[in-house]
Amino acid sequence: MPAPFALPRVLARPRARPLLVSAGLALGLLCTSASMARPDAIGEVDTVFKLIGPDHKIVVDAHDDPRVEGVTCYVSRAKTGGIKGALGLAEDKSEASIACRQTGPIRFAKPLPQQEEVFHERISLVFKRLRIVRMVDTKRNTLVYLTYSDRLIEGSPQNSVTAVPVDRGTPIPVK
């Protein structure tokens, strides 16, 4: 006969399943972001001194277009420092600037879609991303790159655009 004050077997066992599910989701997100191509850090300048934690900065990164050989985009953006920035809890500002240039012979392995996201990067803990989108201007044989940020609910209208003209002898293949 069971003891009168014994807990039911279901309650006596610790509930590890929600913890395991959460850990699995976190690991999946880390693996997804780790497999994404990382930009090359070009440099940074401090803009605001912080006594505790890293300073606020402007960082410049280089993003090679993964589907267009010979084109690199340079993006400058604000990076929040301080304690929140050091812990990865800060939300970076939506302001960014982009300049894309031909850095070698331009080659296309496959036809490009008319518009495609080339790169995205998290700029807050969960909800905000910096995005780079490539558009093809077939009339002018030019690649147009746009950078902007968005949130889960509401994005920012702040954006920056640049263009890379392609020699007329190399027409841009479009799907």
C-alpha positions as CSV (number, residue, x, y, z in Angstrom):
1,M,0.0,0.0,0.0
2,P,1.4,3.4,-1.0
3,A,2.3,6.0,1.7
4,P,-0.5,8.4,2.4
5,F,1.5,11.5,1.5
6,A,3.4,10.2,-1.5
7,L,3.3,12.3,-4.6
8,P,1.8,10.8,-7.8
9,R,4.6,9.3,-9.9
10,V,4.0,11.9,-12.7
11,L,4.6,14.8,-10.3
12,A,7.5,13.3,-8.5
13,R,9.6,13.2,-11.7
14,P,11.2,16.5,-12.8
15,R,9.8,17.9,-16.0
16,A,12.7,18.0,-18.4
17,R,10.8,17.9,-21.7
18,P,10.1,21.7,-21.9
19,L,13.7,22.4,-21.0
20,L,15.0,20.0,-23.6
21,V,12.7,21.4,-26.3
22,S,13.9,25.0,-25.4
23,A,17.5,23.9,-25.5
24,G,17.0,22.2,-28.8
25,L,15.4,25.2,-30.4
26,A,18.2,27.5,-29.1
27,L,20.8,25.1,-30.5
28,G,19.0,25.0,-33.8
29,L,19.0,28.8,-34.0
30,L,22.7,28.9,-33.2
31,C,23.5,26.3,-35.9
32,T,21.4,28.1,-38.5
33,S,23.1,31.4,-37.8
34,A,26.5,29.8,-37.7
35,S,26.1,28.1,-41.1
36,M,25.1,31.5,-42.6
37,A,27.9,33.2,-44.4
38,R,29.5,35.8,-42.1
39,P,30.6,39.2,-43.4
40,D,34.3,40.2,-43.2
41,A,34.9,42.9,-40.6
42,I,36.7,45.8,-42.2
43,G,36.9,48.2,-39.3
44,E,35.2,50.2,-36.6
45,V,35.3,53.6,-35.0
46,D,34.1,54.5,-31.5
47,T,31.3,57.1,-31.2
48,V,30.4,57.1,-27.5
49,F,32.6,56.1,-24.6
50,K,31.0,53.7,-22.1
51,L,32.6,53.3,-18.7
52,I,31.3,49.7,-18.4
53,G,31.1,47.5,-21.4
54,P,32.2,48.2,-25.0
55,D,31.8,51.7,-26.5
56,H,29.1,52.5,-29.0
57,K,30.6,52.1,-32.5
58,I,30.1,52.3,-36.2
59,V,31.2,49.1,-37.8
60,V,32.0,48.5,-41.5
61,D,31.6,44.9,-42.9
62,A,32.2,43.5,-46.4
63,H,29.5,41.1,-47.8
64,D,30.4,39.2,-51.0
65,D,27.4,38.5,-53.1
66,P,27.1,34.7,-53.0
67,R,25.5,34.4,-56.5
68,V,27.5,37.1,-58.3
69,E,31.3,36.6,-58.4
70,G,33.2,39.8,-58.4
71,V,30.7,42.0,-56.4
72,T,31.3,43.1,-52.8
73,C,29.0,45.2,-50.7
74,Y,30.3,47.4,-47.8
75,V,27.8,48.1,-45.1
76,S,28.3,50.6,-42.2
77,R,26.0,50.5,-39.3
78,A,25.7,51.5,-35.6
79,K,26.5,48.9,-33.0
80,T,25.3,49.6,-29.4
81,G,27.8,49.1,-26.6
82,G,27.5,49.3,-22.9
83,I,26.3,46.4,-20.6
84,K,23.4,45.5,-22.9
85,G,25.6,45.5,-25.9
86,A,28.2,43.3,-24.2
87,L,25.5,40.8,-23.2
88,G,23.8,40.8,-26.7
89,L,20.6,42.4,-25.3
90,A,20.9,45.8,-27.0
91,E,18.9,46.8,-30.1
92,D,21.1,48.4,-32.7
93,K,19.8,51.5,-34.5
94,S,18.1,51.0,-37.9
95,E,20.5,53.4,-39.7
96,A,22.9,51.7,-42.2
97,S,24.7,52.7,-45.4
98,I,25.7,50.5,-48.3
99,A,28.2,50.8,-51.1
100,C,28.6,47.8,-53.5
101,R,31.5,47.7,-56.0
102,Q,33.0,45.5,-58.6
103,T,36.0,43.8,-57.0
104,G,36.9,41.4,-59.8
105,P,35.5,40.0,-63.0
106,I,31.8,39.7,-62.8
107,R,30.5,36.1,-63.4
108,F,27.1,34.5,-63.0
109,A,27.0,30.8,-62.2
110,K,23.2,30.6,-62.6
111,P,20.4,33.0,-63.6
112,L,19.4,35.4,-60.9
113,P,15.9,36.1,-59.6
114,Q,14.6,39.6,-60.4
115,Q,14.8,40.3,-56.6
116,E,16.5,38.3,-53.9
117,E,17.7,38.7,-50.3
118,V,21.5,38.4,-50.4
119,F,22.2,38.6,-46.7
120,H,20.6,39.3,-43.3
121,E,22.0,39.8,-39.8
122,R,20.3,39.9,-36.4
123,I,20.7,43.4,-34.8
124,S,18.6,42.8,-31.7
125,L,18.1,39.8,-29.5
126,V,15.2,38.3,-31.4
127,F,13.0,40.7,-33.5
128,K,15.2,43.0,-35.6
129,R,17.3,42.2,-38.7
130,L,19.5,44.1,-41.1
131,R,18.8,43.0,-44.7
132,I,20.5,43.4,-48.0
133,V,18.4,42.8,-51.1
134,R,19.7,42.5,-54.7
135,M,17.4,43.7,-57.6
136,V,18.2,43.4,-61.3
137,D,17.7,46.4,-63.6
138,T,17.7,44.5,-66.9
139,K,17.1,47.6,-69.0
140,R,20.4,49.2,-67.8
141,N,22.2,45.8,-67.1
142,T,22.8,46.9,-63.5
143,L,22.6,45.2,-60.1
144,V,20.9,47.3,-57.5
145,Y,21.5,46.6,-53.8
146,L,19.2,47.9,-51.0
147,T,19.8,47.7,-47.3
148,Y,17.1,48.2,-44.6
149,S,16.1,46.9,-41.2
150,D,12.9,45.2,-40.2
151,R,11.2,44.0,-37.1
152,L,8.7,41.3,-36.5
153,I,5.9,43.9,-36.3
154,E,7.1,47.1,-37.8
155,G,10.2,47.9,-39.9
156,S,12.0,51.2,-40.5
157,P,11.7,53.3,-43.6
158,Q,15.4,54.2,-43.3
159,N,17.3,52.6,-46.1
160,S,20.3,53.0,-48.4
161,V,20.7,52.0,-52.0
162,T,23.7,51.5,-54.4
163,A,24.2,50.1,-57.9
164,V,26.8,48.1,-59.8
165,P,26.7,48.5,-63.6
166,V,27.7,45.4,-65.5
167,D,29.4,45.6,-68.8
168,R,27.0,45.3,-71.7
169,G,29.1,42.5,-73.1
170,T,28.0,40.4,-70.0
171,P,24.2,40.5,-69.9
172,I,22.8,39.6,-66.5
173,P,21.0,36.3,-66.7
174,V,17.5,36.5,-65.1
175,K,15.1,33.7,-64.2
